[in-house]
Amino acid sequence: MGFKLKKYSATLGGMLLSIAITAGIILLSMIIYFYVYLPAITNHGETITVPNIEGMKLEELEEFLVSRNLRYEVNDSSYSEDQPPLTILKQYPVAGSKVKENRVIYISLNRITPPTVPMPNLVDGSLINAEVQLKSNELKRGRIQLIRGPFLHVVKEMKFKGEKIEPGTRIQKGSTIDLVVYDGGSPNLPSPNVVDLLLEDAKVAIFGSNLNIEIEVVGDTIGIEEVVILKQKPVANENIKVGDIVKVWVGARGTLVPDDEEIPEE
């Protein structure tokens, strides 16, 4: 009986020792895996600063990112008329972020062609309402053509590139829409005096009189803080109809308009 007990105890001790050794090997393996192997393959502690790629062309992006051990993936697309087609509009992570090598940078691309919207129905509505609807649909208001009619500033017709356009027609965002508007049989009004005004102030006065503006730049205005109206046509207080164009010459204060320059002596 004593022999059997000793033999059982020896067997149990051997099993416990085997389990302890196995557990030790597993624990050591886990330590090596998590604290040696994984950090080695993931470049633990090594980061890259994400560069600013917004505004960059797609054709330049691959080489630019590969040279910095980064990758990219197109996440979505949008449209901006301020950027050329196939340029990067947004990125994630943002520039300046710290990431691991080989990280994917998700980008939003500018579309080749702008998206389209249905032409809103502006007919029989007011000019003010037409401008609000055009803006909300990301369209631009072009010229206003006044025709004789009983209703003041009511839209009779819409035009795109000189042709009548029907409501519901698909049209690219950012397109310019001209409007044919009734004049209400209104009499002439005096042209506002905008000479010597800053350009933005002149626009307020002209648009506030329901007139349109045509701008011609005179001389070099780069770096000039005050760009003013040098000359206007029609001149101030000359009779003009609602919707007509006031042409203005703009430049640095004191610049001579070509027509006003002295003729050199021969």
Backbone as JSON, one array per atom type, in Angstrom:
{
  "sequence": "MGFKLKKYSATLGGMLLSIAITAGIILLSMIIYFYVYLPAITNHGETITVPNIEGMKLEELEEFLVSRNLRYEVNDSSYSEDQPPLTILKQYPVAGSKVKENRVIYISLNRITPPTVPMPNLVDGSLINAEVQLKSNELKRGRIQLIRGPFLHVVKEMKFKGEKIEPGTRIQKGSTIDLVVYDGGSPNLPSPNVVDLLLEDAKVAIFGSNLNIEIEVVGDTIGIEEVVILKQKPVANENIKVGDIVKVWVGARGTLVPDDEEIPEE",
  "N": [[0.83, -1.2, 0.0], [1.97, 1.17, 0.82], [3.93, 1.42, -1.11], [2.43, 1.81, -3.43], [1.31, 4.28, -2.83], [3.53, 5.95, -2.74], [4.32, 5.73, -5.4], [2.13, 6.88, -6.69], [2.3, 9.46, -5.72], [4.7, 10.25, -6.83], [4.05, 10.19, -9.53], [2.05, 12.17, -9.65], [3.54, 14.38, -8.89], [5.25, 14.53, -11.06], [3.46, 15.16, -13.1], [2.56, 17.68, -12.26], [4.93, 19.11, -12.41], [5.37, 18.94, -15.15], [3.17, 20.39, -16.1], [3.76, 22.9, -15.01], [6.13, 23.49, -16.34], [5.17, 23.58, -18.97], [3.34, 25.73, -18.76], [5.11, 27.75, -18.14], [6.6, 27.84, -20.5], [4.61, 28.68, -22.27], [3.97, 31.18, -21.15], [6.43, 32.51, -21.44], [6.59, 32.49, -24.21], [4.43, 34.15, -24.85], [5.32, 36.54, -23.75], [7.57, 37.05, -25.33], [6.3, 37.27, -27.83], [4.51, 39.45, -27.56], [6.08, 41.53, -26.58], [8.44, 41.55, -27.97], [8.38, 40.4, -30.64], [5.96, 41.5, -31.88], [6.32, 44.4, -31.47], [8.57, 44.64, -33.1], [7.71, 44.03, -35.73], [5.78, 45.93, -36.11], [7.0, 48.31, -35.98], [7.29, 49.53, -33.44], [6.96, 52.44, -31.53], [7.99, 54.01, -33.55], [7.14, 56.69, -35.56], [5.45, 58.61, -38.16], [5.13, 61.85, -39.46], [2.2, 63.08, -40.78], [2.01, 64.43, -44.0], [0.85, 67.52, -45.57], [-1.45, 67.1, -48.01], [-3.56, 68.19, -49.3], [-4.97, 69.8, -52.07], [-3.07, 68.83, -53.78], [-2.27, 67.2, -56.88], [-3.7, 64.15, -58.09], [-2.09, 62.51, -59.68], [0.45, 63.02, -58.78], [0.51, 62.05, -56.26], [0.98, 59.31, -55.54], [3.81, 58.7, -55.8], [4.74, 60.64, -54.05], [3.72, 59.89, -51.5], [4.65, 57.24, -51.22], [7.39, 57.59, -51.04], [7.51, 58.47, -48.49], [6.83, 56.38, -46.96], [4.07, 55.86, -46.8], [0.61, 55.19, -47.63], [-2.29, 55.58, -49.82], [-5.87, 55.9, -50.06], [-8.81, 56.29, -51.94], [-11.49, 57.8, -50.53], [-13.92, 59.2, -50.89], [-15.66, 61.4, -53.19], [-15.96, 64.81, -54.2], [-16.99, 68.12, -55.16], [-15.38, 71.09, -56.18], [-15.28, 74.26, -57.5], [-13.12, 75.81, -57.25], [-10.84, 74.35, -57.39], [-8.66, 72.37, -59.51], [-9.72, 69.52, -61.55], [-9.52, 66.19, -60.12], [-7.9, 66.72, -57.9], [-6.76, 66.71, -54.5], [-9.13, 67.21, -52.06], [-9.76, 66.84, -49.36], [-8.26, 65.22, -46.5], [-7.56, 62.36, -44.43], [-5.79, 60.73, -41.92], [-5.44, 64.13, -40.69], [-3.13, 66.69, -41.8], [-0.02, 66.78, -40.09], [-0.62, 64.91, -38.16], [0.48, 62.09, -36.17], [1.53, 58.98, -37.28], [1.8, 55.4, -37.92], [4.32, 53.75, -39.93], [3.54, 52.95, -43.33], [0.89, 53.53, -43.13], [-2.5, 54.05, -44.17], [-3.68, 56.82, -45.94], [-6.66, 58.43, -46.13], [-8.47, 59.9, -48.74], [-10.34, 62.64, -50.23], [-11.5, 63.26, -53.4], [-11.51, 65.78, -55.97], [-14.09, 66.04, -58.27], [-14.13, 65.27, -61.83], [-16.07, 66.36, -63.47], [-18.59, 68.72, -62.56], [-21.3, 68.03, -60.24], [-24.8, 67.69, -61.1], [-27.81, 69.68, -60.94], [-31.38, 70.02, -60.69], [-32.95, 72.5, -62.69], [-34.34, 75.17, -61.0], [-37.75, 76.37, -60.79], [-38.27, 79.53, -61.68], [-39.97, 81.21, -62.89], [-42.5, 83.67, -62.97], [-42.0, 84.37, -60.39], [-40.52, 86.58, -57.9], [-37.66, 88.74, -58.44], [-35.92, 88.83, -56.29], [-36.57, 86.45, -54.95], [-35.77, 84.67, -56.94], [-33.0, 84.98, -56.94], [-32.37, 83.98, -54.42], [-33.17, 81.29, -54.66], [-31.5, 80.43, -56.74], [-28.98, 80.64, -55.53], [-29.26, 78.82, -53.4], [-29.35, 76.48, -54.81], [-26.83, 76.3, -55.72], [-26.22, 77.76, -58.02], [-25.48, 80.47, -60.29], [-26.42, 83.89, -60.61], [-26.81, 85.53, -63.64], [-26.83, 87.92, -66.23], [-29.42, 90.43, -66.23], [-32.17, 90.79, -68.18], [-34.26, 93.28, -69.09], [-37.66, 93.6, -69.88], [-40.56, 95.19, -71.31], [-43.3, 95.25, -69.19], [-46.13, 94.62, -67.0], [-45.53, 93.97, -64.34], [-43.35, 94.63, -61.75], [-40.03, 93.61, -61.55], [-40.54, 90.86, -61.84], [-39.97, 87.53, -62.8], [-39.89, 86.49, -66.12], [-38.72, 84.67, -67.85], [-36.13, 82.16, -68.08], [-32.66, 81.82, -68.87], [-29.95, 79.97, -70.29], [-26.73, 80.09, -71.33], [-27.57, 81.75, -73.39], [-29.85, 80.51, -74.36], [-33.26, 79.56, -73.88], [-34.2, 77.98, -70.89], [-35.84, 75.25, -69.43], [-37.77, 74.65, -66.44], [-36.62, 72.11, -64.2], [-34.78, 70.97, -65.89], [-31.69, 69.26, -66.0], [-28.7, 70.63, -64.8], [-25.33, 71.76, -64.59], [-23.81, 72.31, -61.4], [-22.93, 75.58, -60.32], [-23.34, 76.84, -62.7], [-24.2, 79.67, -64.77], [-27.08, 81.61, -64.79], [-29.14, 83.52, -66.8], [-31.64, 86.05, -66.53], [-34.86, 86.96, -67.7], [-36.73, 89.72, -67.12], [-39.64, 91.46, -66.04], [-40.12, 94.98, -66.34], [-41.99, 96.48, -65.07], [-42.98, 98.73, -66.15], [-41.59, 100.86, -65.24], [-40.15, 104.14, -64.8], [-37.13, 105.79, -66.02], [-34.12, 105.83, -63.97], [-31.75, 107.67, -61.96], [-28.28, 107.18, -62.51], [-26.17, 105.79, -60.02], [-23.63, 107.54, -58.12], [-20.47, 106.4, -58.09], [-17.79, 106.88, -58.25], [-14.54, 107.06, -56.9], [-15.26, 105.47, -54.79], [-14.61, 102.5, -52.81], [-14.24, 99.31, -54.41], [-15.95, 97.24, -53.42], [-17.85, 98.72, -52.0], [-18.94, 100.17, -54.07], [-20.2, 98.16, -55.51], [-22.28, 97.52, -53.78], [-23.83, 99.86, -53.95], [-24.52, 99.85, -56.67], [-25.75, 97.31, -57.16], [-27.74, 97.62, -55.31], [-29.37, 99.42, -56.55], [-30.61, 97.88, -58.33], [-29.12, 97.36, -60.62], [-26.66, 96.21, -62.99], [-23.16, 95.3, -63.05], [-20.1, 96.0, -64.73], [-16.72, 95.33, -64.85], [-13.55, 96.8, -65.31], [-10.14, 96.48, -65.03], [-7.56, 98.76, -64.31], [-4.2, 99.27, -64.82], [-1.65, 97.99, -62.52], [-2.79, 96.16, -59.84], [-1.9, 94.53, -57.87], [-1.19, 93.83, -54.56], [-2.23, 96.22, -53.77], [-4.08, 97.87, -51.38], [-6.34, 99.55, -51.35], [-8.53, 99.48, -53.75], [-10.11, 101.42, -56.0], [-12.96, 103.05, -57.58], [-12.32, 104.5, -60.6], [-13.51, 105.62, -62.77], [-16.74, 105.84, -64.29], [-19.42, 104.54, -66.32], [-22.7, 104.6, -67.39], [-22.27, 108.09, -66.48], [-22.51, 109.64, -63.21], [-25.82, 110.22, -62.12], [-26.92, 110.19, -64.66], [-29.64, 109.25, -66.74], [-30.91, 105.97, -66.47], [-31.98, 102.6, -66.98], [-33.63, 100.19, -64.9], [-31.79, 97.27, -64.26], [-29.93, 97.74, -66.23], [-26.45, 98.02, -67.3], [-23.74, 99.21, -65.42], [-20.67, 100.33, -66.22], [-17.48, 100.14, -64.79], [-14.25, 101.47, -64.14], [-11.49, 100.29, -62.47], [-8.83, 100.69, -60.05], [-5.63, 101.56, -58.54], [-5.8, 104.36, -56.37], [-5.74, 107.48, -58.02], [-4.72, 106.56, -60.4], [-4.51, 106.91, -63.92], [-7.16, 106.62, -66.2], [-7.11, 105.0, -69.36], [-8.46, 106.51, -71.45], [-8.3, 109.02, -70.4], [-5.7, 109.77, -70.35], [-2.99, 111.96, -71.19], [-2.31, 113.04, -74.51], [0.71, 112.33, -76.01], [3.11, 114.79, -77.04], [4.11, 115.37, -80.43]],
  "CA": [[0.0, 0.0, 0.0], [2.89, 2.32, 0.88], [4.6, 1.5, -2.42], [1.48, 2.4, -4.38], [1.13, 5.7, -2.48], [4.72, 6.65, -3.2], [4.28, 5.75, -6.88], [1.1, 7.85, -7.07], [2.82, 10.8, -5.41], [5.74, 10.56, -7.83], [3.35, 10.47, -10.8], [1.39, 13.47, -9.51], [4.58, 15.41, -8.9], [5.73, 14.66, -12.44], [2.44, 15.86, -13.88], [2.58, 19.1, -11.88], [6.14, 19.69, -12.97], [5.15, 19.07, -16.6], [2.23, 21.51, -16.3], [4.48, 24.13, -14.69], [7.06, 23.76, -17.45], [4.36, 23.99, -20.13], [2.83, 27.09, -18.49], [6.26, 28.65, -18.25], [6.93, 28.0, -21.93], [3.54, 29.51, -22.88], [4.14, 32.55, -20.65], [7.61, 33.07, -22.09], [6.25, 32.72, -25.63], [3.57, 35.34, -24.93], [6.15, 37.72, -23.5], [8.39, 37.28, -26.54], [5.42, 37.66, -28.94], [3.92, 40.78, -27.39], [7.05, 42.57, -26.23], [9.6, 41.51, -28.86], [8.01, 40.17, -32.04], [5.01, 42.51, -32.37], [6.94, 45.71, -31.65], [9.53, 44.63, -34.21], [7.05, 44.06, -37.04], [4.91, 47.11, -36.22], [7.84, 49.49, -35.79], [6.82, 50.13, -32.19], [7.65, 53.66, -31.13], [8.41, 54.79, -34.72], [5.99, 57.37, -36.16], [5.67, 59.5, -39.29], [4.24, 63.01, -39.46], [1.41, 63.1, -42.01], [2.19, 65.69, -44.74], [-0.35, 68.16, -46.11], [-1.6, 66.73, -49.42], [-4.74, 68.85, -49.86], [-4.6, 70.65, -53.2], [-2.12, 68.12, -54.63], [-2.87, 66.42, -57.96], [-3.67, 62.71, -57.84], [-0.97, 61.9, -60.4], [1.68, 63.25, -58.02], [0.33, 61.58, -54.9], [1.55, 57.98, -55.32], [5.25, 58.8, -55.55], [4.95, 61.51, -52.88], [3.46, 59.16, -50.27], [5.52, 56.06, -51.15], [8.71, 58.05, -50.57], [7.38, 58.74, -47.05], [6.34, 55.13, -46.36], [2.64, 55.96, -46.57], [-0.25, 54.79, -48.74], [-3.54, 56.35, -49.85], [-7.07, 55.25, -50.57], [-9.86, 57.27, -52.22], [-12.62, 57.55, -49.64], [-15.11, 59.7, -51.58], [-15.38, 62.5, -54.12], [-16.81, 65.98, -54.07], [-16.68, 69.07, -56.25], [-15.08, 72.48, -55.87], [-14.89, 74.97, -58.71], [-11.88, 76.52, -56.96], [-9.71, 73.43, -57.55], [-8.69, 71.58, -60.76], [-10.21, 68.14, -61.38], [-8.64, 65.16, -59.59], [-7.0, 67.18, -56.85], [-7.21, 66.26, -53.2], [-9.88, 68.24, -51.35], [-9.64, 66.58, -47.92], [-7.47, 64.05, -46.15], [-7.63, 61.85, -43.06], [-5.62, 61.73, -40.87], [-5.1, 65.47, -41.14], [-1.71, 67.01, -41.82], [0.56, 66.98, -38.77], [-0.88, 63.77, -37.29], [1.54, 61.1, -36.04], [1.01, 57.66, -37.65], [2.78, 54.35, -38.18], [4.72, 53.55, -41.32], [2.63, 52.19, -44.2], [-0.49, 53.9, -42.81], [-3.33, 54.5, -45.29], [-4.25, 58.16, -45.85], [-7.91, 58.45, -46.88], [-8.59, 61.19, -49.42], [-11.53, 63.01, -50.98], [-11.04, 63.81, -54.68], [-12.37, 66.7, -56.71], [-14.61, 65.38, -59.47], [-13.76, 65.82, -63.14], [-17.2, 67.22, -63.87], [-19.42, 69.05, -61.4], [-22.6, 67.36, -60.18], [-25.89, 68.47, -61.69], [-29.01, 69.94, -60.14], [-32.5, 70.42, -61.55], [-33.17, 73.94, -62.78], [-35.56, 75.55, -60.26], [-38.74, 77.15, -61.53], [-38.24, 80.91, -61.22], [-40.95, 81.97, -63.67], [-43.59, 84.31, -62.23], [-41.55, 84.73, -59.05], [-39.81, 87.85, -57.83], [-36.22, 88.7, -58.7], [-35.26, 88.49, -55.02], [-36.77, 85.02, -54.74], [-34.96, 83.96, -57.93], [-31.61, 84.99, -56.49], [-32.27, 83.08, -53.27], [-33.26, 79.91, -55.15], [-30.29, 80.12, -57.5], [-27.9, 80.45, -54.57], [-29.49, 77.59, -52.65], [-29.07, 75.36, -55.71], [-25.43, 76.46, -56.14], [-26.18, 78.35, -59.35], [-25.14, 81.89, -60.25], [-27.27, 84.78, -61.39], [-26.08, 86.26, -64.67], [-27.4, 89.2, -66.64], [-30.86, 90.64, -66.16], [-32.71, 91.44, -69.39], [-35.55, 93.87, -68.78], [-38.62, 93.77, -70.97], [-41.74, 95.94, -70.88], [-44.34, 94.4, -68.62], [-46.88, 95.29, -65.93], [-45.12, 93.57, -63.0], [-41.98, 95.06, -61.48], [-39.05, 92.63, -61.07], [-41.08, 89.5, -61.88], [-39.24, 86.76, -63.81], [-40.69, 85.97, -67.22], [-38.04, 83.57, -68.53], [-34.77, 81.85, -67.63], [-31.81, 81.49, -70.0], [-28.64, 79.39, -70.02], [-25.9, 80.24, -72.53], [-28.34, 82.42, -74.42], [-31.03, 79.74, -74.76], [-34.27, 79.38, -72.84], [-34.07, 76.71, -70.16], [-37.08, 74.89, -68.77], [-37.63, 74.13, -65.07], [-36.4, 70.67, -64.09], [-33.64, 70.55, -66.71], [-30.47, 69.04, -65.23], [-27.68, 71.61, -65.15], [-24.19, 71.63, -63.7], [-23.67, 73.28, -60.32], [-22.02, 76.67, -60.64], [-23.71, 77.45, -63.98], [-24.74, 81.03, -64.7], [-28.43, 81.7, -65.35], [-29.62, 84.86, -67.1], [-33.07, 86.17, -66.26], [-35.67, 87.95, -68.41], [-37.54, 90.25, -66.03], [-40.52, 92.59, -66.36], [-39.66, 96.24, -65.74], [-43.08, 97.12, -64.36], [-43.27, 100.01, -66.77], [-40.97, 101.89, -64.4], [-39.39, 105.16, -65.52], [-35.68, 105.76, -65.83], [-33.64, 106.3, -62.68], [-30.4, 108.22, -62.1], [-27.17, 106.28, -62.21], [-25.53, 106.19, -58.76], [-22.26, 108.05, -58.21], [-19.6, 105.46, -57.39], [-16.39, 107.27, -58.44], [-13.74, 107.19, -55.67], [-15.65, 104.47, -53.8], [-13.98, 101.19, -52.89], [-14.99, 98.45, -55.32], [-17.03, 96.53, -52.73], [-18.89, 99.7, -51.69], [-19.59, 100.5, -55.34], [-21.09, 97.04, -55.84], [-23.48, 97.66, -52.95], [-24.64, 100.95, -54.5], [-25.02, 99.48, -58.0], [-26.71, 96.23, -57.02], [-28.87, 98.14, -54.54], [-30.25, 100.13, -57.48], [-31.06, 96.87, -59.29], [-28.33, 97.5, -61.84], [-25.58, 95.25, -63.12], [-21.85, 95.94, -63.07], [-19.02, 95.48, -65.58], [-15.5, 95.85, -64.23], [-12.3, 96.78, -66.07], [-9.02, 96.83, -64.15], [-6.6, 99.67, -64.92], [-2.89, 99.21, -64.16], [-1.3, 96.87, -61.64], [-3.45, 96.31, -58.54], [-1.36, 93.52, -56.94], [-0.68, 94.41, -53.32], [-2.9, 97.49, -53.48], [-5.14, 97.65, -50.4], [-7.53, 100.3, -51.72], [-8.87, 99.5, -55.18], [-11.26, 102.32, -56.05], [-13.55, 103.33, -58.89], [-11.65, 105.65, -61.23], [-14.4, 106.19, -63.78], [-17.94, 105.03, -64.49], [-20.25, 104.84, -67.48], [-23.02, 106.02, -67.48], [-21.78, 108.93, -65.4], [-23.46, 109.82, -62.12], [-27.1, 110.91, -62.32], [-27.44, 110.01, -66.01], [-30.81, 108.36, -66.73], [-30.59, 104.57, -66.75], [-33.11, 101.72, -66.66], [-33.38, 99.08, -63.98], [-31.22, 96.1, -64.93], [-28.86, 98.12, -67.14], [-25.09, 97.79, -66.82], [-22.84, 100.32, -65.13], [-19.28, 99.91, -66.4], [-16.57, 100.89, -63.93], [-12.81, 101.24, -64.28], [-10.96, 100.24, -61.11], [-7.38, 100.66, -59.93], [-5.11, 102.31, -57.4], [-6.25, 105.76, -56.37], [-4.87, 108.39, -58.77], [-4.34, 105.99, -61.69], [-5.24, 107.49, -65.06], [-7.86, 105.73, -67.12], [-6.53, 105.23, -70.69], [-9.1, 107.59, -72.21], [-8.01, 110.3, -69.77], [-4.28, 110.05, -70.42], [-2.64, 113.02, -72.12], [-1.72, 112.59, -75.77], [2.1, 112.85, -76.04], [3.39, 115.72, -78.15], [4.94, 114.8, -81.49]],
  "C": [[0.86, 1.24, 0.0], [3.59, 2.5, -0.43], [3.7, 2.18, -3.45], [1.31, 3.89, -4.12], [2.33, 6.51, -2.96], [4.72, 6.78, -4.72], [3.27, 6.78, -7.37], [1.6, 9.27, -6.86], [3.86, 11.21, -6.43], [5.1, 10.91, -9.17], [2.69, 11.83, -10.77], [2.4, 14.6, -9.57], [5.11, 15.63, -10.31], [4.75, 15.42, -13.31], [2.44, 17.35, -13.58], [3.8, 19.8, -12.45], [5.99, 19.92, -14.47], [4.23, 20.24, -16.91], [2.93, 22.84, -16.06], [5.43, 24.51, -15.81], [6.3, 24.25, -18.67], [3.84, 25.42, -19.97], [3.94, 28.12, -18.61], [6.63, 28.93, -19.69], [5.91, 28.9, -22.6], [3.7, 30.96, -22.46], [5.33, 33.23, -21.32], [7.34, 33.38, -23.55], [5.39, 33.97, -25.79], [4.38, 36.61, -24.71], [6.98, 38.06, -24.73], [7.53, 37.81, -27.68], [4.97, 39.12, -28.8], [4.96, 41.88, -27.17], [8.3, 42.57, -27.11], [9.18, 41.43, -30.31], [7.08, 41.27, -32.58], [5.61, 43.9, -32.5], [7.9, 45.78, -32.83], [8.84, 44.76, -35.55], [6.15, 45.27, -37.21], [5.67, 48.41, -36.01], [7.41, 50.27, -34.55], [7.65, 51.35, -31.83], [8.1, 54.52, -32.29], [7.17, 55.38, -35.38], [6.44, 58.26, -37.3], [4.69, 60.65, -39.16], [3.52, 63.07, -40.81], [1.6, 64.45, -42.72], [0.86, 66.26, -45.2], [-0.43, 67.85, -47.6], [-2.83, 67.37, -50.06], [-4.3, 69.85, -50.92], [-3.62, 69.99, -54.15], [-2.87, 67.32, -55.7], [-2.69, 64.93, -57.69], [-2.47, 62.05, -58.49], [0.36, 62.06, -59.66], [1.67, 62.53, -56.68], [1.05, 60.27, -54.62], [3.03, 58.06, -54.95], [5.54, 59.6, -54.28], [4.78, 60.73, -51.58], [4.38, 57.94, -50.12], [6.9, 56.45, -50.61], [8.69, 58.37, -49.08], [6.8, 57.54, -46.3], [4.87, 55.22, -45.94], [1.88, 55.5, -47.81], [-1.49, 55.67, -48.75], [-4.67, 55.49, -50.4], [-8.14, 56.31, -50.77], [-11.1, 56.9, -51.42], [-13.94, 58.0, -50.28], [-14.69, 60.8, -52.54], [-16.39, 63.61, -53.9], [-16.48, 66.91, -55.22], [-16.45, 70.46, -55.7], [-14.62, 73.16, -57.14], [-13.58, 75.73, -58.51], [-10.64, 75.66, -57.16], [-9.81, 72.71, -58.89], [-9.25, 70.19, -60.5], [-9.11, 67.22, -60.87], [-7.54, 65.73, -58.69], [-7.61, 66.79, -55.51], [-7.88, 67.42, -52.47], [-9.73, 68.1, -49.83], [-8.8, 65.34, -47.7], [-7.74, 63.65, -44.7], [-6.65, 60.7, -42.92], [-5.17, 63.08, -41.45], [-3.6, 65.68, -41.08], [-1.21, 67.3, -40.41], [0.31, 65.84, -37.81], [0.31, 62.82, -37.28], [0.95, 59.72, -36.31], [2.16, 56.68, -37.83], [3.18, 54.34, -39.65], [3.69, 52.69, -42.04], [1.16, 52.47, -43.89], [-1.21, 54.37, -44.07], [-3.87, 55.9, -45.0], [-5.51, 58.18, -46.72], [-8.13, 59.85, -47.45], [-9.95, 61.36, -50.08], [-11.07, 63.75, -52.23], [-12.04, 64.79, -55.27], [-12.81, 66.03, -58.02], [-14.15, 66.06, -60.75], [-14.84, 66.76, -63.64], [-18.06, 67.51, -62.65], [-20.72, 68.28, -61.4], [-23.68, 68.27, -60.76], [-27.03, 68.63, -60.7], [-30.15, 70.28, -61.09], [-32.68, 71.93, -61.53], [-34.45, 74.3, -62.02], [-36.48, 76.4, -61.12], [-38.81, 78.56, -60.93], [-39.29, 81.77, -61.89], [-42.11, 82.42, -62.78], [-43.23, 84.62, -60.77], [-40.79, 86.04, -59.08], [-38.32, 87.66, -58.09], [-35.47, 88.32, -57.43], [-35.38, 87.0, -54.73], [-35.91, 84.19, -55.7], [-33.51, 83.88, -57.48], [-31.39, 84.05, -55.32], [-32.27, 81.63, -53.74], [-32.01, 79.51, -55.94], [-29.13, 79.83, -56.55], [-28.05, 79.15, -53.81], [-29.24, 76.35, -53.49], [-27.66, 75.43, -56.3], [-25.33, 76.85, -57.61], [-25.92, 79.84, -59.21], [-26.14, 82.7, -61.09], [-26.41, 85.56, -62.37], [-26.72, 87.6, -64.96], [-28.92, 89.23, -66.45], [-31.29, 91.4, -67.41], [-34.11, 91.96, -69.06], [-36.42, 93.98, -70.03], [-39.84, 94.5, -70.41], [-42.8, 94.98, -70.37], [-44.97, 95.07, -67.41], [-46.37, 95.02, -64.53], [-43.65, 93.9, -62.78], [-41.16, 93.91, -60.88], [-39.64, 91.22, -60.93], [-40.43, 88.76, -63.05], [-40.2, 86.22, -64.86], [-40.06, 84.71, -67.81], [-36.63, 83.39, -67.97], [-33.95, 81.43, -68.84], [-30.47, 80.94, -69.52], [-27.85, 79.39, -71.33], [-26.7, 80.79, -73.7], [-29.6, 81.72, -74.86], [-31.98, 79.58, -73.58], [-34.09, 78.01, -72.2], [-35.34, 76.47, -69.36], [-36.82, 74.42, -67.33], [-37.47, 72.62, -65.07], [-35.26, 70.17, -64.94], [-32.4, 70.4, -65.84], [-29.38, 69.98, -65.73], [-26.55, 71.52, -64.14], [-24.21, 72.71, -62.61], [-22.66, 74.35, -60.73], [-22.34, 77.35, -61.95], [-24.33, 78.82, -63.75], [-26.06, 81.1, -65.45], [-28.79, 83.17, -65.57], [-31.14, 84.9, -66.92], [-33.7, 87.26, -67.12], [-36.74, 88.42, -67.42], [-38.4, 91.41, -66.52], [-40.02, 93.85, -65.64], [-40.76, 96.99, -64.99], [-43.48, 98.45, -64.94], [-42.64, 101.16, -66.01], [-40.19, 102.89, -65.24], [-37.89, 104.98, -65.3], [-35.32, 106.23, -64.41], [-32.22, 106.82, -62.85], [-29.34, 107.19, -61.74], [-26.49, 106.74, -60.92], [-24.1, 106.68, -58.99], [-21.34, 107.15, -57.4], [-18.12, 105.8, -57.56], [-15.76, 107.56, -57.08], [-14.18, 106.25, -54.56], [-14.79, 103.22, -53.94], [-14.86, 100.28, -53.74], [-16.16, 97.77, -54.63], [-18.17, 97.48, -52.38], [-19.66, 100.08, -52.95], [-20.57, 99.41, -55.75], [-22.4, 97.15, -55.05], [-24.41, 98.72, -53.54], [-25.28, 100.55, -55.83], [-26.08, 98.38, -57.9], [-27.95, 96.69, -56.24], [-29.84, 98.93, -55.39], [-30.8, 99.2, -58.55], [-30.42, 97.06, -60.65], [-27.27, 96.42, -61.85], [-24.25, 96.0, -63.27], [-20.91, 95.23, -64.04], [-17.74, 96.15, -65.13], [-14.32, 95.73, -65.2], [-11.19, 97.3, -65.17], [-8.01, 97.67, -64.93], [-5.29, 99.59, -64.14], [-2.73, 97.99, -63.29], [-1.92, 97.09, -60.27], [-2.94, 95.29, -57.52], [-0.75, 94.23, -55.73], [-1.32, 95.73, -52.94], [-4.07, 97.22, -52.53], [-6.44, 98.34, -50.81], [-7.69, 100.35, -53.22], [-10.17, 100.28, -55.3], [-11.78, 102.47, -57.47], [-12.93, 104.61, -59.43], [-12.59, 106.38, -62.19], [-15.62, 105.28, -63.9], [-18.68, 105.48, -65.75], [-21.5, 103.99, -67.4], [-22.48, 106.81, -66.28], [-22.88, 109.1, -64.35], [-24.64, 110.67, -62.54], [-27.62, 110.87, -63.76], [-28.58, 109.01, -65.97], [-30.43, 106.95, -67.19], [-31.78, 103.73, -66.32], [-32.68, 100.64, -65.68], [-32.86, 97.88, -64.76], [-30.12, 96.43, -65.9], [-27.49, 97.92, -66.48], [-24.39, 99.12, -66.57], [-21.42, 99.8, -65.26], [-18.39, 100.78, -65.53], [-15.13, 100.49, -64.24], [-12.21, 101.33, -62.88], [-9.44, 100.17, -61.13], [-6.94, 101.39, -58.68], [-5.53, 103.77, -57.52], [-5.24, 106.65, -57.09], [-4.42, 107.85, -60.12], [-5.16, 106.61, -62.8], [-5.9, 106.4, -65.87], [-7.34, 106.02, -68.52], [-7.15, 106.38, -71.47], [-8.73, 108.97, -71.68], [-6.53, 110.68, -69.84], [-4.01, 111.14, -71.46], [-2.01, 112.44, -73.38], [-0.33, 113.17, -75.86], [2.29, 113.77, -77.25], [4.33, 115.07, -79.15], [6.17, 115.7, -81.71]]
}
